[in-house]
Amino acid sequence: MVKVYALSTCPWCKKVKRYLDDRNVEYDCIDVDLAKGEEQDKALKEVEKLTGKRAFPVTVINDQVIIGFKEDEFEGALKGET
């Protein structure tokens, strides 16, 4: 399971989505800045719980949390993805 927490205007967030799309990796993505009300509050709390701060993008691959665009970490985490 891959989940991405992103901001719609963030260039690094777009790079993460493009990276996953180019490799045909299925993922759930929430653009936190476009979410409304409770959905946005919940997403922000999840990001803070995962990272200890509000940082984007946050990619969760299985149980591995990756902050930012880190291609080598994505590749390592995805090798464990089935």
N, C-alpha and C positions, 0 to 999 in steps of 0.2 A: 504494500500500500504506500503510495506516494501522495503527500499533501503539500501544497505550496501556499504560503501566506504572502501576499504581494500588495503593492500599491500600483494603481493603474498608470501612474505617471513616472514610475521608477525605471530607469534604463537597465539596472542590474536585475530587476524583477523580470523584465522582458527577455533578458539574456537567459535566465533560468528556464522560462517557458519555452523559448526557442530551442534550447539545448535538449529539453525533454521531448519536445515535438519532433526534432530531427532524429531522435533515437526511437521514435514510436513508443515512448513510455506513457502509459496511462496514468493520469494524476488528477486529483481534485485540486482546484485552485479557488481561493477567495481573494478578490481584490478588496482589501479591507476598507479603503477609502470610498468605495462605491457601495458598500453594505450600509444598511440603514438600521437605526435603533438598536434593538436587542441583538440582532445578528452581528452588528459591528462591535458592540460591547463584548459579546462572547468571543469573537475572533481576537480582539485586543487582549483579553484576559488569557486566552490560549497562548498567544505569542509571548506575553510576559511570563507565563508559567514555564514555557519551553526554554526561554532565553534569559530571563531575569531582567529584560528591558524591552523597549519597543524598537525593534530593529527589523529591517526588511531588506531583501527577501529572507524568509525562513522556509527551508525545505525539510520535510520530515520523510525519510526513507526507512521503512520499517521503524525501528526505534532510534535511529540516528538523526540528530538535529544538526542541520548545516545552516549557518548564518552567512548570507552573502552568496556570491557566485564563486564556487570553488570546484572547478571541473574535476580535479583529481579526487576530491572527497565524494563527488557524485558518482564517479566511475566505481570507486571502491564499494560504496554503499549499494549501488545497483547490481553489482555482481552477486550479492546475496538475495536480490529480488527475484521472486519466481513468477 
